[in-house]
Amino acid sequence: MPEWWTYSTEDFLLFSPRTYWRLIERHNEALWPAHALTLLLGAAILLWLVRPRPWSHRVIAGTLAVLWAWSAWSFLWERYATINWAAPYVAPFFALQAILLVLVGGRLRWSLSWTGQALAGLALFLYALALHPLAALLAGRPLRGAEVFGITPDPTAIATIGLVMMANGRWAWSLLAVPMAWCLASWATLHSMEAPEQWALLGAALVALLPVLRWRSVRDAGP
């Protein structure tokens, strides 16, 4: 029996890269043209960040909650579970994220400020919305395999991290745990497939540590 240190991440992959990317393509084909709607929602969120309204914080949190719940059912439960036995066990955490967005997110102030943390969050959000879908082309895959905000979990998690980094309010940090965990899990999967998108997932998870450390330092410095 080989020693444990001789194994690589590829040895634990439950499917081939071709199977995974074909699953993304089939998912896109099944949901098209919902992609246009989710991208419009992303653009609307950006507008509300720049020009917030009295009701926009609840709409942003509610929109994200719906997208996380939708991803839990449409992607993890209905599709990803066909090639990965762990997907149904992850789906409840996506549902938990949706609940937290309703309970906590609706109390936060979602707006763009010109601080370093907020600008880093804006960069993540814009990347997830506009650039991540193009990663398929850069990797030599067809555009029908693009991962789009609100349709697949990776850009949705990256965008959520970015948005939370622009939010202010008590318990905002609680909205980062599930997106960070997903980014790390997806990074491990993409790393085993040598997909270039892996670095975006890892980068988003690392950047998410910035607000966590900041909120912790503020808490420790409190009265």
Backbone bond lengths (Angstrom), bond angles and torsions (degrees), N, CA, C in turn:
res aa  C-N    CA-C-N  psi(-1)  N-CA   C-N-CA  omega(-1)  CA-C   N-CA-C  phi
1 M - - - 1.470 - - 1.530 109.84 -
2 P 1.348 118.69 128.65 1.472 120.67 -178.65 1.520 110.99 -63.60
3 E 1.334 115.51 147.94 1.451 120.14 176.39 1.525 109.68 -68.68
4 W 1.366 117.17 151.97 1.462 121.38 -173.46 1.517 112.39 -61.44
5 W 1.349 117.00 -30.23 1.466 118.04 -176.46 1.529 113.04 -77.00
6 T 1.338 116.44 -6.77 1.458 118.93 177.12 1.521 112.26 -84.98
7 Y 1.353 117.35 -8.70 1.454 120.49 179.43 1.527 110.14 -80.60
8 S 1.321 116.37 151.23 1.465 122.68 172.82 1.518 108.50 -119.78
9 T 1.341 116.91 173.02 1.465 119.63 -178.72 1.530 111.29 -62.91
10 E 1.341 117.27 -28.45 1.456 119.70 178.94 1.522 112.23 -61.75
11 D 1.348 116.96 -28.95 1.453 120.46 -177.94 1.521 112.28 -70.26
12 F 1.338 117.50 -18.40 1.451 120.96 -178.65 1.528 112.65 -102.95
13 L 1.322 117.26 0.54 1.456 121.10 179.93 1.526 109.47 -72.21
14 L 1.331 116.45 130.81 1.457 121.89 -174.27 1.522 113.04 -87.87
15 F 1.322 117.43 -4.79 1.458 121.21 -175.36 1.523 108.56 -152.87
16 S 1.307 115.72 165.28 1.465 119.66 178.24 1.521 109.47 -85.09
17 P 1.326 117.11 155.61 1.470 119.30 175.13 1.529 112.44 -54.88
18 R 1.323 116.78 -39.19 1.468 120.28 -179.79 1.527 110.41 -61.20
19 T 1.329 116.75 -40.62 1.463 120.50 179.17 1.526 111.06 -65.24
20 Y 1.325 116.33 -40.96 1.467 120.82 -179.00 1.525 111.31 -64.37
21 W 1.326 116.84 -48.92 1.464 119.35 -177.29 1.522 111.39 -70.41
22 R 1.320 117.04 -30.36 1.464 119.17 174.92 1.530 110.05 -67.19
23 L 1.315 117.29 -34.70 1.464 120.85 176.58 1.526 110.45 -63.08
24 I 1.335 117.01 -42.36 1.468 120.69 177.41 1.524 109.93 -60.71
25 E 1.323 117.24 -43.24 1.461 120.72 179.37 1.521 111.30 -61.47
26 R 1.311 117.25 -44.71 1.463 120.69 179.90 1.521 110.78 -65.33
27 H 1.312 116.85 -36.91 1.461 120.90 177.21 1.531 110.18 -63.00
28 N 1.308 116.74 -44.25 1.464 120.49 178.15 1.518 111.87 -63.51
29 E 1.316 116.26 -42.76 1.456 120.36 179.44 1.525 111.48 -61.72
30 A 1.334 116.50 -37.79 1.461 120.41 -178.23 1.527 112.18 -70.99
31 L 1.331 117.38 -30.79 1.464 120.57 -173.87 1.524 113.80 -100.47
32 W 1.320 118.33 -13.75 1.464 119.54 -179.98 1.529 110.15 -58.60
33 P 1.360 120.27 135.34 1.467 128.32 11.68 1.531 114.20 -102.72
34 A 1.326 117.79 33.95 1.467 120.05 179.56 1.524 111.56 -61.48
35 H 1.331 117.06 -20.65 1.465 120.83 179.20 1.529 111.69 -57.76
36 A 1.321 116.42 -39.76 1.470 120.01 179.63 1.520 110.64 -62.55
37 L 1.338 116.51 -39.07 1.461 120.70 179.84 1.524 111.26 -66.08
38 T 1.333 117.43 -45.59 1.469 119.18 -177.56 1.531 111.13 -67.64
39 L 1.327 117.30 -34.85 1.469 119.41 176.72 1.524 110.96 -68.18
40 L 1.329 117.40 -36.75 1.462 120.53 175.08 1.524 110.66 -65.23
41 L 1.321 116.78 -38.31 1.468 119.93 176.00 1.526 110.08 -62.85
42 G 1.331 116.72 -40.66 1.462 120.11 177.24 1.520 111.66 -61.85
43 A 1.341 116.53 -41.85 1.464 120.14 178.08 1.525 110.91 -65.31
44 A 1.344 116.75 -37.97 1.462 120.41 177.94 1.526 110.73 -65.33
45 I 1.321 116.98 -40.64 1.468 120.37 177.35 1.522 110.11 -60.08
46 L 1.331 116.43 -42.89 1.465 120.17 178.39 1.527 110.72 -60.12
47 L 1.316 117.42 -41.95 1.461 121.27 178.39 1.519 111.03 -62.74
48 W 1.340 117.13 -42.14 1.462 120.37 -179.40 1.522 111.99 -69.82
49 L 1.324 116.71 -26.02 1.462 119.22 175.04 1.522 111.13 -69.55
50 V 1.323 115.19 -41.81 1.460 120.40 -178.55 1.522 110.90 -73.74
51 R 1.338 116.03 -40.44 1.466 121.55 -179.36 1.524 108.86 -127.90
52 P 1.321 117.43 76.40 1.469 120.30 -176.42 1.529 112.62 -64.82
53 R 1.331 115.10 149.35 1.452 123.07 177.10 1.526 108.05 -115.97
54 P 1.323 119.20 164.80 1.469 120.84 -179.77 1.526 113.33 -58.06
55 W 1.328 116.20 -26.50 1.459 120.81 -177.11 1.526 113.20 -103.73
56 S 1.339 117.40 -6.84 1.464 119.48 -169.91 1.521 113.30 -66.83
57 H 1.348 118.15 -30.34 1.463 119.08 -179.14 1.524 111.33 -64.00
58 R 1.332 116.21 -37.08 1.471 118.96 178.19 1.525 111.55 -71.72
59 V 1.331 116.34 -35.60 1.466 120.09 179.73 1.528 110.83 -68.37
60 I 1.342 116.82 -42.13 1.463 120.06 178.30 1.522 110.59 -61.42
61 A 1.331 116.37 -49.12 1.466 120.17 -179.77 1.526 110.85 -62.98
62 G 1.323 117.17 -41.12 1.464 120.64 179.83 1.513 112.15 -66.22
63 T 1.332 116.56 -40.20 1.470 120.35 178.39 1.520 110.93 -61.98
64 L 1.328 116.53 -46.71 1.462 119.94 178.54 1.527 111.33 -62.61
65 A 1.323 116.92 -38.70 1.466 120.55 179.40 1.527 110.76 -61.31
66 V 1.321 116.47 -44.11 1.467 120.33 178.89 1.521 110.76 -63.34
67 L 1.332 117.45 -41.74 1.467 120.63 -178.36 1.529 111.77 -66.84
68 W 1.337 117.30 -37.67 1.460 119.54 177.43 1.528 111.13 -68.70
69 A 1.316 117.15 -41.38 1.468 119.97 177.34 1.526 110.38 -64.74
70 W 1.327 116.29 -39.68 1.458 121.55 178.37 1.520 110.88 -63.16
71 S 1.320 117.69 -43.00 1.467 121.33 178.45 1.518 111.51 -63.90
72 A 1.338 115.74 -38.01 1.466 119.58 179.49 1.515 110.68 -59.67
73 W 1.315 116.81 -43.42 1.470 120.03 -176.41 1.525 112.23 -83.75
74 S 1.359 116.43 -53.71 1.463 119.52 -170.48 1.524 113.13 -72.25
75 F 1.342 116.85 -36.18 1.467 118.52 -177.25 1.522 112.03 -97.19
76 L 1.338 117.02 -58.70 1.464 119.53 -174.05 1.522 111.63 -66.87
77 W 1.324 116.42 -53.15 1.465 120.65 -172.26 1.522 112.45 -75.56
78 E 1.334 116.70 -44.50 1.458 120.64 -173.65 1.526 113.94 -85.75
79 R 1.338 117.76 -27.57 1.458 118.11 -171.86 1.524 113.44 -123.44
80 Y 1.330 117.79 -55.50 1.465 120.30 -175.85 1.522 111.56 -62.81
81 A 1.317 116.54 -30.61 1.465 120.64 -179.77 1.524 112.66 -62.76
82 T 1.322 117.11 -19.66 1.462 119.66 -179.88 1.517 112.66 -72.04
83 I 1.343 117.59 -19.67 1.466 119.95 179.40 1.526 112.34 -122.49
84 N 1.328 117.70 -8.79 1.461 121.15 -178.22 1.525 109.01 -136.34
85 W 1.329 117.29 111.52 1.458 121.58 -176.13 1.524 112.50 -64.10
86 A 1.333 117.66 -20.02 1.457 120.52 -177.23 1.528 113.01 -80.99
87 A 1.332 117.77 -16.66 1.467 120.78 -174.73 1.525 113.80 -56.37
88 P 1.350 120.56 -43.45 1.467 119.36 179.68 1.527 113.32 -63.34
89 Y 1.326 116.96 -24.54 1.465 120.00 178.24 1.527 111.63 -80.44
90 V 1.324 116.40 -20.05 1.467 120.84 177.96 1.522 110.73 -85.36
91 A 1.326 117.15 -30.97 1.467 121.71 -176.67 1.529 113.21 -52.67
92 P 1.347 120.68 -42.00 1.466 119.31 178.76 1.529 113.46 -61.22
93 F 1.321 117.99 -29.18 1.464 119.92 177.45 1.524 110.55 -70.69
94 F 1.326 116.91 -33.81 1.464 119.88 173.84 1.530 109.71 -65.22
95 A 1.328 116.14 -40.26 1.464 119.69 176.99 1.528 110.60 -64.06
96 L 1.338 116.56 -38.48 1.463 120.67 176.27 1.524 110.54 -61.45
97 Q 1.330 117.07 -41.09 1.459 120.23 178.20 1.532 110.36 -61.25
98 A 1.315 116.93 -40.04 1.466 120.34 178.29 1.527 110.78 -62.74
99 I 1.322 116.77 -41.14 1.467 120.83 179.44 1.525 110.46 -65.65
100 L 1.332 116.53 -43.68 1.465 120.17 178.88 1.529 111.55 -62.38
101 L 1.315 116.58 -37.04 1.455 119.87 178.66 1.527 111.17 -63.95
102 V 1.319 115.91 -35.81 1.468 119.65 177.72 1.524 110.85 -72.05
103 L 1.343 116.97 -46.19 1.462 121.13 -174.46 1.528 112.73 -76.15
104 V 1.335 116.12 -40.15 1.472 120.59 -175.93 1.525 111.08 -100.81
105 G 1.329 116.25 -45.22 1.454 120.10 -174.32 1.510 114.29 -60.07
106 G 1.318 116.71 -34.92 1.456 119.98 -179.51 1.513 113.67 -67.85
107 R 1.331 117.35 -14.52 1.473 122.21 179.26 1.523 112.89 -98.26
108 L 1.328 116.74 -4.85 1.457 120.40 -178.29 1.529 111.18 -87.26
109 R 1.304 115.14 162.58 1.467 121.30 174.46 1.527 106.97 -103.74
110 W 1.339 115.12 105.89 1.455 121.64 -178.57 1.530 108.48 -94.35
111 S 1.296 117.62 106.28 1.456 121.33 178.63 1.521 108.78 -158.75
112 L 1.325 115.33 157.83 1.458 121.30 -178.34 1.517 109.96 -90.16
113 S 1.314 115.81 122.77 1.459 121.51 172.02 1.519 107.69 -114.80
114 W 1.318 116.66 166.91 1.458 120.03 -174.35 1.523 111.60 -99.44
115 T 1.324 115.83 41.24 1.455 121.28 174.42 1.525 108.84 -92.41
116 G 1.328 115.35 162.35 1.457 119.19 179.81 1.510 112.55 -59.84
117 Q 1.331 116.87 -41.73 1.463 120.38 -179.20 1.521 111.51 -64.56
118 A 1.334 116.66 -44.64 1.461 120.56 -179.39 1.519 111.30 -64.91
119 L 1.319 117.54 -39.25 1.461 120.44 179.48 1.527 111.27 -68.05
120 A 1.337 116.80 -35.91 1.468 119.87 174.66 1.524 110.04 -64.47
121 G 1.331 116.07 -39.99 1.457 120.15 176.47 1.515 111.95 -64.03
122 L 1.331 116.76 -41.00 1.462 120.48 177.98 1.526 110.57 -62.40
123 A 1.323 117.02 -40.63 1.466 120.61 178.68 1.529 110.73 -61.53
124 L 1.334 116.99 -42.71 1.459 120.14 177.93 1.525 111.26 -62.99
125 F 1.338 116.29 -43.15 1.460 120.26 -178.29 1.526 110.73 -64.04
126 L 1.340 116.91 -45.61 1.458 120.32 179.95 1.525 111.20 -64.93
127 Y 1.341 116.23 -37.65 1.466 119.07 177.05 1.532 110.13 -61.30
128 A 1.334 116.33 -48.96 1.469 120.15 -177.73 1.521 111.26 -61.45
129 L 1.326 116.30 -36.91 1.457 120.96 -175.38 1.528 112.34 -77.59
130 A 1.338 116.98 -44.44 1.456 119.98 -169.39 1.528 115.13 -109.48
131 L 1.332 117.83 -32.04 1.460 119.84 -172.03 1.526 113.83 -101.39
132 H 1.321 117.39 -36.92 1.466 118.77 -176.80 1.533 112.62 -57.87
133 P 1.336 119.36 -38.32 1.476 117.75 177.80 1.524 113.67 -60.80
134 L 1.340 117.35 -24.65 1.460 120.66 -178.53 1.524 112.49 -82.44
135 A 1.340 116.88 -8.57 1.466 120.01 -179.19 1.521 111.52 -60.86
136 A 1.332 116.67 -30.26 1.466 119.39 178.61 1.523 110.81 -61.31
137 L 1.327 116.87 -43.52 1.463 120.47 179.27 1.522 111.06 -64.67
138 L 1.336 116.46 -41.98 1.458 120.28 -179.58 1.527 111.48 -64.44
139 A 1.337 115.71 -28.59 1.466 119.85 179.65 1.524 112.24 -88.38
140 G 1.343 116.62 2.32 1.454 119.95 178.19 1.512 114.10 85.19
141 R 1.335 117.39 14.55 1.455 120.72 177.65 1.521 109.71 -101.40
142 P 1.327 118.39 159.02 1.469 120.33 -179.09 1.528 111.51 -70.17
143 L 1.331 116.58 156.56 1.452 121.93 -178.30 1.528 111.70 -64.57
144 R 1.321 117.34 -23.85 1.470 118.87 178.42 1.525 111.66 -66.63
145 G 1.342 116.90 -10.69 1.458 120.96 175.78 1.509 112.74 -99.24
146 A 1.348 117.49 13.62 1.464 121.25 -178.96 1.523 110.39 -67.45
147 E 1.328 115.37 145.69 1.460 121.42 176.42 1.527 108.10 -100.76
148 V 1.327 115.57 120.01 1.463 122.63 -170.11 1.525 110.35 -114.67
149 F 1.325 115.07 142.34 1.468 122.44 176.54 1.532 110.21 -52.71
150 G 1.333 115.23 129.96 1.452 120.91 178.60 1.513 114.57 85.00
151 I 1.338 116.89 -12.57 1.463 121.41 -179.52 1.521 110.97 -105.27
152 T 1.325 116.74 -43.12 1.459 121.98 177.59 1.533 109.83 -121.07
153 P 1.314 117.57 154.35 1.471 120.18 -172.22 1.519 115.88 -67.28
154 D 1.345 118.39 -34.51 1.467 119.42 -173.37 1.532 112.66 -59.03
155 P 1.335 119.90 -58.34 1.463 118.64 179.35 1.523 112.73 -65.95
156 T 1.321 117.47 -28.30 1.464 120.23 177.98 1.522 110.56 -66.34
157 A 1.334 116.47 -42.00 1.465 120.20 178.46 1.520 111.28 -66.98
158 I 1.348 117.13 -43.22 1.463 120.64 179.30 1.527 109.96 -62.00
159 A 1.328 116.73 -45.38 1.464 120.89 179.75 1.522 111.15 -62.48
160 T 1.318 117.33 -39.76 1.466 120.80 -179.85 1.519 110.77 -64.03
161 I 1.322 117.01 -43.29 1.468 119.99 176.77 1.524 109.95 -57.93
162 G 1.330 115.58 -46.33 1.456 119.26 179.34 1.517 112.61 -60.07
163 L 1.319 117.37 -42.51 1.462 121.14 -179.17 1.522 111.78 -67.20
164 V 1.317 116.72 -41.04 1.463 119.64 179.37 1.522 110.59 -64.58
165 M 1.315 116.89 -32.40 1.461 119.83 177.83 1.528 111.97 -67.64
166 M 1.333 116.58 -18.30 1.460 120.97 176.73 1.522 112.49 -96.89
167 A 1.336 117.31 -1.67 1.460 121.38 -176.73 1.523 111.09 -94.11
168 N 1.297 115.31 151.29 1.458 121.83 177.56 1.519 109.39 -127.23
169 G 1.317 115.41 137.48 1.446 119.75 178.88 1.510 111.94 147.66
170 R 1.305 114.75 163.93 1.453 120.99 -178.54 1.523 110.90 -67.20
171 W 1.306 116.39 140.08 1.456 124.52 177.63 1.525 113.44 69.97
172 A 1.320 117.73 13.34 1.470 118.96 177.80 1.525 111.28 -58.24
173 W 1.349 116.25 -34.03 1.468 120.21 -178.00 1.522 112.23 -60.21
174 S 1.352 117.25 -25.79 1.469 120.15 -177.61 1.528 112.14 -66.28
175 L 1.322 117.18 -17.34 1.467 120.89 -179.40 1.524 112.53 -85.40
176 L 1.328 116.98 0.64 1.461 120.40 -177.91 1.523 113.64 -97.97
177 A 1.325 117.75 -21.89 1.468 120.45 -171.47 1.528 112.44 -59.99
178 V 1.324 117.36 -50.94 1.468 120.09 -176.61 1.533 111.51 -67.96
179 P 1.359 119.47 -46.99 1.473 117.77 177.02 1.522 113.46 -59.50
180 M 1.343 117.20 -39.35 1.462 119.87 178.42 1.523 110.85 -63.86
181 A 1.329 116.74 -44.37 1.459 120.44 -179.58 1.528 110.90 -62.41
182 W 1.345 115.81 -41.59 1.462 118.12 179.03 1.528 110.83 -65.20
183 C 1.333 117.22 -42.72 1.470 120.21 179.70 1.523 110.97 -58.39
184 L 1.330 117.12 -42.03 1.459 120.32 179.72 1.526 111.13 -67.89
185 A 1.339 116.80 -41.44 1.466 120.26 179.25 1.528 110.63 -65.69
186 S 1.328 116.19 -42.77 1.462 119.57 179.56 1.523 110.77 -68.83
187 W 1.340 116.77 -35.58 1.461 119.46 175.71 1.528 110.48 -58.81
188 A 1.334 117.08 -44.15 1.462 120.32 -179.79 1.528 110.80 -61.42
189 T 1.342 115.99 -40.36 1.462 119.87 179.22 1.525 110.95 -66.18
190 L 1.332 116.45 -48.80 1.461 120.07 -178.69 1.528 111.85 -67.37
191 H 1.329 116.35 -32.54 1.467 120.02 176.97 1.519 110.45 -63.02
192 S 1.321 116.42 -40.71 1.467 119.79 179.74 1.521 111.40 -66.92
193 M 1.353 116.61 -23.26 1.460 120.92 178.41 1.525 111.66 -96.69
194 E 1.349 116.40 0.06 1.459 122.57 -178.58 1.526 111.70 57.36
195 A 1.325 116.49 37.67 1.463 121.69 178.76 1.522 109.50 -85.75
196 P 1.322 119.28 135.07 1.464 120.80 -177.85 1.527 113.71 -64.07
197 E 1.331 117.58 -23.17 1.466 120.57 179.77 1.524 112.47 -63.33
198 Q 1.323 116.39 -15.53 1.461 120.04 -176.86 1.523 111.75 -56.57
199 W 1.329 117.51 -35.80 1.459 120.36 -174.42 1.519 111.78 -71.65
200 A 1.318 117.64 -28.98 1.466 120.31 175.73 1.519 110.29 -66.67
201 L 1.329 117.00 -40.18 1.469 120.79 179.35 1.517 111.19 -66.96
202 L 1.325 116.56 -45.03 1.457 119.98 179.15 1.530 110.76 -65.13
203 G 1.325 116.38 -42.01 1.461 120.10 179.12 1.511 112.11 -61.79
204 A 1.335 117.43 -42.08 1.459 120.65 179.58 1.526 111.27 -63.12
205 A 1.330 116.60 -41.10 1.466 120.05 179.37 1.524 111.02 -64.52
206 L 1.330 117.11 -39.23 1.462 120.30 179.76 1.522 111.48 -70.89
207 V 1.321 116.93 -40.86 1.466 120.43 178.63 1.528 110.42 -63.39
208 A 1.335 116.85 -32.52 1.466 120.33 179.86 1.521 112.55 -64.84
209 L 1.327 116.62 -17.82 1.467 118.87 177.30 1.523 111.76 -69.14
210 L 1.333 117.28 -23.77 1.466 120.52 -177.69 1.523 112.41 -59.83
211 P 1.340 119.37 -53.96 1.467 117.74 178.80 1.514 113.30 -66.75
212 V 1.335 117.23 -32.19 1.469 119.26 178.45 1.519 110.12 -61.17
213 L 1.336 116.60 -46.79 1.465 120.66 179.45 1.524 110.88 -66.72
214 R 1.324 116.70 -36.70 1.463 119.94 179.89 1.519 110.89 -66.08
215 W 1.337 117.14 -47.53 1.457 120.31 -179.67 1.532 111.10 -64.61
216 R 1.328 116.01 -33.88 1.461 118.77 178.43 1.528 110.46 -68.47
217 S 1.338 116.92 -40.47 1.465 119.41 179.25 1.514 111.53 -66.52
218 V 1.344 117.17 -36.54 1.454 120.57 176.66 1.511 110.95 -65.42
219 R 1.329 116.09 -40.00 1.463 120.01 178.30 1.512 111.17 -64.12
220 D 1.352 116.47 -43.79 1.457 120.22 -178.60 1.536 111.83 -67.73
221 A 1.342 115.65 -27.83 1.460 119.22 -179.25 1.525 112.67 -86.08
222 G 1.332 116.52 -3.88 1.455 120.57 -177.93 1.502 112.09 -69.80
223 P 1.377 116.79 169.52 1.463 120.36 -178.61 1.520 111.60 -65.20
